[in-house]
Structures are given as structure tokens and as C-alpha cells.
Amino acid sequence: MATPVSELELPTVGFDFADAEEHRHALREISKQSWIAKGVFAYPIFTYEDCVAVLRDKRWHSAAGLAASAFGVNDPRLEERRRESILSAEGDVHTRLRRLVAPSFSPR
């Protein structure tokens, strides 16, 4: 059975960009400890290869639908639009929408 990422013991990434160089240094150090970290709004993944692996792994899913409610926004119209968006769709719905738009994003 899969473990929710929220239950993992992960290094934490802060959200202070006041000193960009210091922030980059902190991210580099954290990336030496783990391929993934716990951020304020998301779980950053540090390498391209790991990002691709997560995106291809069907066990992972997006929590984009929870973002608005986490900030107290509970508008049913927003929820309906989110469900219809290719960016937050999952599974068969996402696959169907992606097939529809893929030709437009392919080299000619």
C-alpha cells in the first residue's frame, strides 16, 4: 500500500526569498539529503530525472484541487472549472484531454 507523502519524514524547504543566493544554497544542501522535500505549498523535487519519474508513476497524483480550500476558498464554480481543466485532471480524463491537444504541441 502506498504511503501519502504528507506522512514521510522529509527535510523542510522555507519560503523566504529575501536573499536568493542563500535560498539557492539552502536548496542545494537539502537536495543532498533527499530527492524530495516538504515545502510551504508543495513538495519540491530536485532533479529533472526525479520529476519525470514522478510524473510517469501512476501512484502519484496532484493535490491541485485542495489548494483553494486550504486557503478557505470554497466556491463551487471554482471547483467545477478546476475539474474541467487539463492541468488538474487525472487518470483517464487527463489522458483523453492530452490526446486532444497533443498534435498542437508536436513539431511539424
N, CA, C and O atoms as CSV, one atom per row, in Angstrom:
chain,resi,resn,atom,element,x,y,z
A,1,MET,N,N,0.836,-1.181,0.000
A,1,MET,CA,C,0.000,0.000,0.000
A,1,MET,C,C,0.881,1.244,0.000
A,1,MET,O,O,1.913,1.276,0.670
A,2,ALA,N,N,0.488,2.239,-0.729
A,2,ALA,CA,C,1.270,3.469,-0.849
A,2,ALA,C,C,1.174,4.302,0.426
A,2,ALA,O,O,0.168,4.267,1.133
A,3,THR,N,N,2.226,5.043,0.700
A,3,THR,CA,C,2.257,5.959,1.836
A,3,THR,C,C,2.055,7.380,1.333
A,3,THR,O,O,2.768,7.815,0.429
A,4,PRO,N,N,1.099,8.114,1.897
A,4,PRO,CA,C,0.937,9.519,1.485
A,4,PRO,C,C,2.217,10.302,1.777
A,4,PRO,O,O,2.838,10.128,2.825
A,5,VAL,N,N,2.595,11.154,0.852
A,5,VAL,CA,C,3.840,11.913,1.008
A,5,VAL,C,C,3.804,12.763,2.278
A,5,VAL,O,O,4.850,13.035,2.866
A,6,SER,N,N,2.621,13.183,2.703
A,6,SER,CA,C,2.499,14.000,3.911
A,6,SER,C,C,2.920,13.238,5.164
A,6,SER,O,O,3.200,13.852,6.194
A,7,GLU,N,N,2.969,11.913,5.091
A,7,GLU,CA,C,3.362,11.103,6.242
A,7,GLU,C,C,4.854,10.783,6.267
A,7,GLU,O,O,5.339,10.188,7.230
A,8,LEU,N,N,5.579,11.165,5.238
A,8,LEU,CA,C,7.015,10.901,5.183
A,8,LEU,C,C,7.784,11.926,6.010
A,8,LEU,O,O,7.368,13.079,6.130
A,9,GLU,N,N,8.899,11.500,6.572
A,9,GLU,CA,C,9.786,12.432,7.264
A,9,GLU,C,C,10.730,13.012,6.222
A,9,GLU,O,O,11.653,12.341,5.759
A,10,LEU,N,N,10.488,14.268,5.859
A,10,LEU,CA,C,11.246,14.918,4.794
A,10,LEU,C,C,11.899,16.188,5.302
A,10,LEU,O,O,11.395,16.813,6.235
A,11,PRO,N,N,13.025,16.581,4.696
A,11,PRO,CA,C,13.585,17.892,5.021
A,11,PRO,C,C,12.593,18.975,4.600
A,11,PRO,O,O,11.814,18.783,3.667
A,12,THR,N,N,12.627,20.101,5.284
A,12,THR,CA,C,11.684,21.186,5.021
A,12,THR,C,C,12.359,22.317,4.261
A,12,THR,O,O,13.483,22.711,4.569
A,13,VAL,N,N,11.646,22.832,3.254
A,13,VAL,CA,C,12.119,23.969,2.465
A,13,VAL,C,C,11.344,25.196,2.907
A,13,VAL,O,O,10.113,25.186,2.908
A,14,GLY,N,N,12.053,26.254,3.283
A,14,GLY,CA,C,11.403,27.501,3.662
A,14,GLY,C,C,10.924,28.272,2.450
A,14,GLY,O,O,11.136,27.859,1.310
A,15,PHE,N,N,10.285,29.381,2.705
A,15,PHE,CA,C,9.728,30.180,1.612
A,15,PHE,C,C,10.209,31.621,1.708
A,15,PHE,O,O,9.451,32.542,1.405
A,16,ASP,N,N,11.444,31.834,2.119
A,16,ASP,CA,C,11.983,33.188,2.251
A,16,ASP,C,C,12.946,33.451,1.100
A,16,ASP,O,O,14.049,32.908,1.057
A,17,PHE,N,N,12.508,34.294,0.170
A,17,PHE,CA,C,13.330,34.594,-0.997
A,17,PHE,C,C,14.037,35.941,-0.870
A,17,PHE,O,O,14.498,36.492,-1.869
A,18,ALA,N,N,14.126,36.471,0.341
A,18,ALA,CA,C,14.760,37.774,0.535
A,18,ALA,C,C,16.206,37.755,0.029
A,18,ALA,O,O,16.674,38.719,-0.577
A,19,ASP,N,N,16.891,36.667,0.281
A,19,ASP,CA,C,18.262,36.512,-0.200
A,19,ASP,C,C,18.281,35.304,-1.142
A,19,ASP,O,O,18.399,34.162,-0.699
A,20,ALA,N,N,18.166,35.569,-2.428
A,20,ALA,CA,C,18.043,34.498,-3.421
A,20,ALA,C,C,19.237,33.544,-3.391
A,20,ALA,O,O,19.059,32.331,-3.503
A,21,GLU,N,N,20.437,34.071,-3.244
A,21,GLU,CA,C,21.628,33.215,-3.234
A,21,GLU,C,C,21.613,32.289,-2.019
A,21,GLU,O,O,21.947,31.109,-2.127
A,22,GLU,N,N,21.231,32.821,-0.880
A,22,GLU,CA,C,21.146,31.998,0.327
A,22,GLU,C,C,20.074,30.911,0.156
A,22,GLU,O,O,20.257,29.773,0.589
A,23,HIS,N,N,18.968,31.274,-0.474
A,23,HIS,CA,C,17.890,30.309,-0.711
A,23,HIS,C,C,18.370,29.194,-1.649
A,23,HIS,O,O,18.095,28.020,-1.399
A,24,ARG,N,N,19.079,29.547,-2.718
A,24,ARG,CA,C,19.615,28.535,-3.642
A,24,ARG,C,C,20.592,27.606,-2.925
A,24,ARG,O,O,20.586,26.394,-3.137
A,25,HIS,N,N,21.425,28.192,-2.078
A,25,HIS,CA,C,22.388,27.387,-1.319
A,25,HIS,C,C,21.642,26.406,-0.404
A,25,HIS,O,O,22.006,25.233,-0.321
A,26,ALA,N,N,20.611,26.884,0.274
A,26,ALA,CA,C,19.826,26.020,1.165
A,26,ALA,C,C,19.178,24.881,0.379
A,26,ALA,O,O,19.158,23.739,0.840
A,27,LEU,N,N,18.651,25.190,-0.805
A,27,LEU,CA,C,18.041,24.151,-1.639
A,27,LEU,C,C,19.065,23.111,-2.068
A,27,LEU,O,O,18.772,21.915,-2.078
A,28,ARG,N,N,20.269,23.560,-2.425
A,28,ARG,CA,C,21.324,22.620,-2.815
A,28,ARG,C,C,21.664,21.681,-1.657
A,28,ARG,O,O,21.844,20.479,-1.855
A,29,GLU,N,N,21.748,22.240,-0.449
A,29,GLU,CA,C,22.071,21.423,0.725
A,29,GLU,C,C,20.962,20.411,1.015
A,29,GLU,O,O,21.238,19.249,1.315
A,30,ILE,N,N,19.717,20.854,0.925
A,30,ILE,CA,C,18.590,19.953,1.168
A,30,ILE,C,C,18.562,18.848,0.119
A,30,ILE,O,O,18.242,17.701,0.432
A,31,SER,N,N,18.895,19.189,-1.128
A,31,SER,CA,C,18.861,18.185,-2.199
A,31,SER,C,C,19.907,17.086,-1.989
A,31,SER,O,O,19.804,16.012,-2.584
A,32,LYS,N,N,20.902,17.344,-1.157
A,32,LYS,CA,C,21.890,16.310,-0.835
A,32,LYS,C,C,21.318,15.287,0.152
A,32,LYS,O,O,21.794,14.155,0.230
A,33,GLN,N,N,20.285,15.700,0.909
A,33,GLN,CA,C,19.666,14.828,1.908
A,33,GLN,C,C,18.565,13.954,1.321
A,33,GLN,O,O,18.366,12.816,1.747
A,34,SER,N,N,17.846,14.505,0.327
A,34,SER,CA,C,16.671,13.812,-0.185
A,34,SER,C,C,16.348,14.295,-1.592
A,34,SER,O,O,16.710,15.411,-1.966
A,35,TRP,N,N,15.680,13.472,-2.363
A,35,TRP,CA,C,15.262,13.854,-3.716
A,35,TRP,C,C,13.986,14.692,-3.682
A,35,TRP,O,O,13.618,15.305,-4.683
A,36,ILE,N,N,13.305,14.718,-2.520
A,36,ILE,CA,C,12.054,15.455,-2.349
A,36,ILE,C,C,12.065,16.109,-0.971
A,36,ILE,O,O,12.687,15.600,-0.039
A,37,ALA,N,N,11.376,17.234,-0.851
A,37,ALA,CA,C,11.310,17.930,0.429
A,37,ALA,C,C,9.879,18.388,0.685
A,37,ALA,O,O,9.027,18.322,-0.201
A,38,LYS,N,N,9.629,18.845,1.889
A,38,LYS,CA,C,8.317,19.387,2.235
A,38,LYS,C,C,8.421,20.904,2.166
A,38,LYS,O,O,9.214,21.514,2.882
A,39,GLY,N,N,7.615,21.507,1.300
A,39,GLY,CA,C,7.585,22.952,1.168
A,39,GLY,C,C,6.334,23.528,1.800
A,39,GLY,O,O,5.504,22.787,2.326
A,40,VAL,N,N,6.192,24.838,1.754
A,40,VAL,CA,C,5.029,25.508,2.317
A,40,VAL,C,C,3.768,25.136,1.545
A,40,VAL,O,O,2.734,24.847,2.148
A,41,PHE,N,N,3.846,25.142,0.212
A,41,PHE,CA,C,2.681,24.903,-0.627
A,41,PHE,C,C,2.749,23.609,-1.437
A,41,PHE,O,O,1.760,23.215,-2.054
A,42,ALA,N,N,3.888,22.954,-1.439
A,42,ALA,CA,C,4.054,21.792,-2.309
A,42,ALA,C,C,5.234,20.956,-1.818
A,42,ALA,O,O,5.837,21.245,-0.784
A,43,TYR,N,N,5.544,19.923,-2.579
A,43,TYR,CA,C,6.686,19.058,-2.298
A,43,TYR,C,C,7.675,19.196,-3.447
A,43,TYR,O,O,7.539,18.518,-4.465
A,44,PRO,N,N,8.675,20.072,-3.293
A,44,PRO,CA,C,9.635,20.253,-4.390
A,44,PRO,C,C,10.468,18.996,-4.623
A,44,PRO,O,O,10.878,18.303,-3.692
A,45,ILE,N,N,10.695,18.738,-5.895
A,45,ILE,CA,C,11.531,17.622,-6.332
A,45,ILE,C,C,12.733,18.251,-7.017
A,45,ILE,O,O,12.579,19.184,-7.805
A,46,PHE,N,N,13.930,17.752,-6.726
A,46,PHE,CA,C,15.136,18.491,-7.061
A,46,PHE,C,C,15.786,18.194,-8.399
A,46,PHE,O,O,16.540,19.030,-8.897
A,47,THR,N,N,15.531,17.055,-8.996
A,47,THR,CA,C,16.195,16.790,-10.271
A,47,THR,C,C,15.173,16.543,-11.375
A,47,THR,O,O,14.045,16.122,-11.118
A,48,TYR,N,N,15.581,16.805,-12.572
A,48,TYR,CA,C,14.735,16.569,-13.741
A,48,TYR,C,C,14.321,15.102,-13.815
A,48,TYR,O,O,13.156,14.789,-14.059
A,49,GLU,N,N,15.277,14.215,-13.602
A,49,GLU,CA,C,15.004,12.782,-13.699
A,49,GLU,C,C,13.948,12.347,-12.692
A,49,GLU,O,O,13.063,11.555,-13.017
A,50,ASP,N,N,14.041,12.868,-11.464
A,50,ASP,CA,C,13.047,12.516,-10.453
A,50,ASP,C,C,11.678,13.109,-10.785
A,50,ASP,O,O,10.653,12.475,-10.535
A,51,CYS,N,N,11.654,14.309,-11.343
A,51,CYS,CA,C,10.386,14.915,-11.772
A,51,CYS,C,C,9.717,14.055,-12.834
A,51,CYS,O,O,8.518,13.790,-12.756
A,52,VAL,N,N,10.480,13.622,-13.817
A,52,VAL,CA,C,9.933,12.773,-14.882
A,52,VAL,C,C,9.418,11.463,-14.292
A,52,VAL,O,O,8.344,10.992,-14.667
A,53,ALA,N,N,10.177,10.877,-13.376
A,53,ALA,CA,C,9.758,9.608,-12.767
A,53,ALA,C,C,8.439,9.765,-12.011
A,53,ALA,O,O,7.565,8.904,-12.109
A,54,VAL,N,N,8.290,10.843,-11.268
A,54,VAL,CA,C,7.047,11.079,-10.526
A,54,VAL,C,C,5.886,11.297,-11.486
A,54,VAL,O,O,4.799,10.755,-11.281
A,55,LEU,N,N,6.107,12.084,-12.528
A,55,LEU,CA,C,5.034,12.355,-13.484
A,55,LEU,C,C,4.573,11.095,-14.213
A,55,LEU,O,O,3.409,10.994,-14.599
A,56,ARG,N,N,5.471,10.142,-14.402
A,56,ARG,CA,C,5.121,8.896,-15.105
A,56,ARG,C,C,4.545,7.825,-14.183
A,56,ARG,O,O,3.938,6.861,-14.649
A,57,ASP,N,N,4.734,7.991,-12.897
A,57,ASP,CA,C,4.292,6.998,-11.922
A,57,ASP,C,C,2.830,7.255,-11.549
A,57,ASP,O,O,2.510,8.290,-10.964
A,58,LYS,N,N,1.957,6.324,-11.883
A,58,LYS,CA,C,0.512,6.481,-11.668
A,58,LYS,C,C,0.131,6.543,-10.187
A,58,LYS,O,O,-0.988,6.935,-9.857
A,59,ARG,N,N,1.039,6.164,-9.300
A,59,ARG,CA,C,0.712,6.217,-7.872
A,59,ARG,C,C,0.681,7.641,-7.343
A,59,ARG,O,O,0.048,7.914,-6.323
A,60,TRP,N,N,1.365,8.555,-8.036
A,60,TRP,CA,C,1.366,9.958,-7.620
A,60,TRP,C,C,0.168,10.659,-8.236
A,60,TRP,O,O,-0.281,10.295,-9.323
A,61,HIS,N,N,-0.345,11.657,-7.548
A,61,HIS,CA,C,-1.424,12.462,-8.114
A,61,HIS,C,C,-1.292,13.892,-7.612
A,61,HIS,O,O,-0.572,14.171,-6.653
A,62,SER,N,N,-1.986,14.768,-8.268
A,62,SER,CA,C,-1.937,16.193,-7.947
A,62,SER,C,C,-2.932,16.519,-6.846
A,62,SER,O,O,-4.032,15.968,-6.810
A,63,ALA,N,N,-2.549,17.401,-5.963
A,63,ALA,CA,C,-3.473,17.900,-4.941
A,63,ALA,C,C,-3.924,19.307,-5.296
A,63,ALA,O,O,-4.324,20.074,-4.420
A,64,ALA,N,N,-3.861,19.649,-6.577
A,64,ALA,CA,C,-4.235,21.000,-7.008
A,64,ALA,C,C,-5.639,21.368,-6.561
A,64,ALA,O,O,-5.915,22.533,-6.274
A,65,GLY,N,N,-6.516,20.398,-6.500
A,65,GLY,CA,C,-7.886,20.661,-6.093
A,65,GLY,C,C,-8.023,21.062,-4.640
A,65,GLY,O,O,-9.055,21.602,-4.242
A,66,LEU,N,N,-7.004,20.809,-3.844
A,66,LEU,CA,C,-7.061,21.144,-2.429
A,66,LEU,C,C,-6.503,22.526,-2.128
A,66,LEU,O,O,-6.701,23.041,-1.028
A,67,ALA,N,N,-5.817,23.128,-3.072
A,67,ALA,CA,C,-5.146,24.405,-2.818
A,67,ALA,C,C,-6.119,25.501,-2.412
A,67,ALA,O,O,-5.890,26.184,-1.414
A,68,ALA,N,N,-7.190,25.683,-3.155
A,68,ALA,CA,C,-8.141,26.754,-2.844
A,68,ALA,C,C,-8.782,26.536,-1.479
A,68,ALA,O,O,-8.874,27.470,-0.681
A,69,SER,N,N,-9.223,25.317,-1.206
A,69,SER,CA,C,-9.880,25.056,0.076
A,69,SER,C,C,-8.912,25.216,1.248
A,69,SER,O,O,-9.333,25.556,2.354
A,70,ALA,N,N,-7.627,24.974,1.018
A,70,ALA,CA,C,-6.632,25.165,2.075
A,70,ALA,C,C,-6.555,26.622,2.509
A,70,ALA,O,O,-6.149,26.926,3.630
A,71,PHE,N,N,-6.949,27.514,1.612
A,71,PHE,CA,C,-6.938,28.941,1.928
A,71,PHE,C,C,-8.347,29.477,2.174
A,71,PHE,O,O,-8.569,30.687,2.138
A,72,GLY,N,N,-9.296,28.575,2.425
A,72,GLY,CA,C,-10.649,28.983,2.772
A,72,GLY,C,C,-11.548,29.348,1.609
A,72,GLY,O,O,-12.634,29.886,1.824
A,73,VAL,N,N,-11.130,29.072,0.387
A,73,VAL,CA,C,-11.957,29.371,-0.787
A,73,VAL,C,C,-12.764,28.118,-1.116
A,73,VAL,O,O,-12.205,27.083,-1.479
A,74,ASN,N,N,-14.068,28.225,-0.986
A,74,ASN,CA,C,-14.940,27.069,-1.218
A,74,ASN,C,C,-16.060,27.419,-2.185
A,74,ASN,O,O,-17.233,27.202,-1.883
A,75,ASP,N,N,-15.712,27.949,-3.319
A,75,ASP,CA,C,-16.688,28.348,-4.329
A,75,ASP,C,C,-16.939,27.173,-5.268
A,75,ASP,O,O,-16.000,26.708,-5.913
A,76,PRO,N,N,-18.175,26.677,-5.367
A,76,PRO,CA,C,-18.449,25.532,-6.244
A,76,PRO,C,C,-18.130,25.804,-7.712
A,76,PRO,O,O,-17.811,24.878,-8.457
A,77,ARG,N,N,-18.214,27.071,-8.133
A,77,ARG,CA,C,-17.884,27.393,-9.531
A,77,ARG,C,C,-16.402,27.155,-9.794
A,77,ARG,O,O,-16.029,26.651,-10.853
A,78,LEU,N,N,-15.567,27.513,-8.840
A,78,LEU,CA,C,-14.124,27.284,-8.973
A,78,LEU,C,C,-13.836,25.786,-9.031
A,78,LEU,O,O,-13.022,25.336,-9.838
A,79,GLU,N,N,-14.495,25.028,-8.186
A,79,GLU,CA,C,-14.299,23.574,-8.174
A,79,GLU,C,C,-14.685,22.960,-9.518
A,79,GLU,O,O,-13.980,22.087,-10.023
A,80,GLU,N,N,-15.783,23.403,-10.091
A,80,GLU,CA,C,-16.229,22.876,-11.384
A,80,GLU,C,C,-15.214,23.197,-12.480
A,80,GLU,O,O,-14.897,22.338,-13.302
A,81,ARG,N,N,-14.706,24.422,-12.494
A,81,ARG,CA,C,-13.703,24.807,-13.507
A,81,ARG,C,C,-12.418,24.016,-13.317
A,81,ARG,O,O,-11.783,23.618,-14.294
A,82,ARG,N,N,-12.035,23.790,-12.078
A,82,ARG,CA,C,-10.816,23.030,-11.808
A,82,ARG,C,C,-10.963,21.613,-12.345
A,82,ARG,O,O,-10.029,21.080,-12.945
A,83,ARG,N,N,-12.112,21.003,-12.141
A,83,ARG,CA,C,-12.331,19.642,-12.618
A,83,ARG,C,C,-12.259,19.540,-14.128
A,83,ARG,O,O,-11.881,18.496,-14.661
A,84,GLU,N,N,-12.613,20.600,-14.820
A,84,GLU,CA,C,-12.620,20.587,-16.284
A,84,GLU,C,C,-11.260,20.922,-16.888
A,84,GLU,O,O,-11.084,20.793,-18.100
A,85,SER,N,N,-10.306,21.343,-16.086
A,85,SER,CA,C,-9.003,21.785,-16.575
A,85,SER,C,C,-8.059,20.611,-16.802
A,85,SER,O,O,-7.977,19.700,-15.978
A,86,ILE,N,N,-7.355,20.638,-17.912
A,86,ILE,CA,C,-6.360,19.599,-18.190
A,86,ILE,C,C,-5.220,19.648,-17.169
A,86,ILE,O,O,-4.570,18.634,-16.912
A,87,LEU,N,N,-4.981,20.820,-16.591
A,87,LEU,CA,C,-3.886,20.963,-15.637
A,87,LEU,C,C,-4.138,20.220,-14.335
A,87,LEU,O,O,-3.193,19.786,-13.676
A,88,SER,N,N,-5.401,20.069,-13.958
A,88,SER,CA,C,-5.687,19.378,-12.704
A,88,SER,C,C,-6.406,18.047,-12.903
A,88,SER,O,O,-6.683,17.341,-11.933
A,89,ALA,N,N,-6.706,17.702,-14.142
A,89,ALA,CA,C,-7.362,16.417,-14.417
A,89,ALA,C,C,-6.385,15.276,-14.160
A,89,ALA,O,O,-5.170,15.441,-14.270
A,90,GLU,N,N,-6.934,14.123,-13.819
A,90,GLU,CA,C,-6.095,12.955,-13.574
A,90,GLU,C,C,-6.670,11.740,-14.275
A,90,GLU,O,O,-7.829,11.734,-14.689
A,91,GLY,N,N,-5.857,10.728,-14.399
A,91,GLY,CA,C,-6.305,9.451,-14.937
A,91,GLY,C,C,-6.808,9.532,-16.361
A,91,GLY,O,O,-6.216,10.200,-17.209
A,92,ASP,N,N,-7.918,8.837,-16.615
A,92,ASP,CA,C,-8.471,8.748,-17.968
A,92,ASP,C,C,-8.892,10.106,-18.517
A,92,ASP,O,O,-8.755,10.363,-19.713
A,93,VAL,N,N,-9.406,10.978,-17.647
A,93,VAL,CA,C,-9.825,12.313,-18.103
A,93,VAL,C,C,-8.617,13.078,-18.628
A,93,VAL,O,O,-8.679,13.681,-19.699
A,94,HIS,N,N,-7.524,13.055,-17.881
A,94,HIS,CA,C,-6.311,13.751,-18.306
A,94,HIS,C,C,-5.784,13.161,-19.619
A,94,HIS,O,O,-5.409,13.897,-20.532
A,95,THR,N,N,-5.761,11.849,-19.700
A,95,THR,CA,C,-5.266,11.182,-20.911
A,95,THR,C,C,-6.087,11.581,-22.132
A,95,THR,O,O,-5.533,11.873,-23.191
A,96,ARG,N,N,-7.407,11.592,-21.981
A,96,ARG,CA,C,-8.282,11.964,-23.099
A,96,ARG,C,C,-8.030,13.410,-23.531
A,96,ARG,O,O,-7.911,13.686,-24.725
A,97,LEU,N,N,-7.948,14.335,-22.568
A,97,LEU,CA,C,-7.711,15.740,-22.904
A,97,LEU,C,C,-6.325,15.929,-23.519
A,97,LEU,O,O,-6.154,16.711,-24.454
A,98,ARG,N,N,-5.348,15.214,-22.990
A,98,ARG,CA,C,-3.985,15.341,-23.512
A,98,ARG,C,C,-3.899,14.870,-24.962
A,98,ARG,O,O,-3.223,15.492,-25.782
A,99,ARG,N,N,-4.578,13.782,-25.274
A,99,ARG,CA,C,-4.583,13.291,-26.662
A,99,ARG,C,C,-5.216,14.308,-27.604
A,99,ARG,O,O,-4.799,14.439,-28.755
A,100,LEU,N,N,-6.213,15.019,-27.119
A,100,LEU,CA,C,-6.877,16.022,-27.961
A,100,LEU,C,C,-5.948,17.184,-28.319
A,100,LEU,O,O,-5.977,17.680,-29.446
A,101,VAL,N,N,-5.127,17.617,-27.363
A,101,VAL,CA,C,-4.287,18.794,-27.601
A,101,VAL,C,C,-2.876,18.451,-28.064
A,101,VAL,O,O,-2.173,19.328,-28.566
A,102,ALA,N,N,-2.444,17.210,-27.911
A,102,ALA,CA,C,-1.066,16.821,-28.243
A,102,ALA,C,C,-0.628,17.222,-29.645
A,102,ALA,O,O,0.497,17.698,-29.795
A,103,PRO,N,N,-1.452,17.060,-30.684
A,103,PRO,CA,C,-0.999,17.446,-32.027
A,103,PRO,C,C,-0.610,18.923,-32.132
A,103,PRO,O,O,0.278,19.277,-32.907
A,104,SER,N,N,-1.259,19.766,-31.369
A,104,SER,CA,C,-0.943,21.200,-31.418
A,104,SER,C,C,0.413,21.515,-30.806
A,104,SER,O,O,1.004,22.551,-31.109
A,105,PHE,N,N,0.910,20.633,-29.951
A,105,PHE,CA,C,2.184,20.872,-29.283
A,105,PHE,C,C,3.319,20.038,-29.868
A,105,PHE,O,O,4.433,20.058,-29.346
A,106,SER,N,N,3.050,19.317,-30.928
A,106,SER,CA,C,4.068,18.479,-31.562
A,106,SER,C,C,4.757,19.235,-32.689
A,106,SER,O,O,4.125,20.036,-33.376
A,107,PRO,N,N,6.065,18.981,-32.885
A,107,PRO,CA,C,6.756,19.631,-34.001
A,107,PRO,C,C,6.151,19.195,-35.329
A,107,PRO,O,O,5.701,18.059,-35.480
A,108,ARG,N,N,6.147,20.090,-36.262
A,108,ARG,CA,C,5.557,19.780,-37.579
A,108,ARG,C,C,6.644,19.503,-38.579
A,108,ARG,O,O,6.356,19.223,-39.743
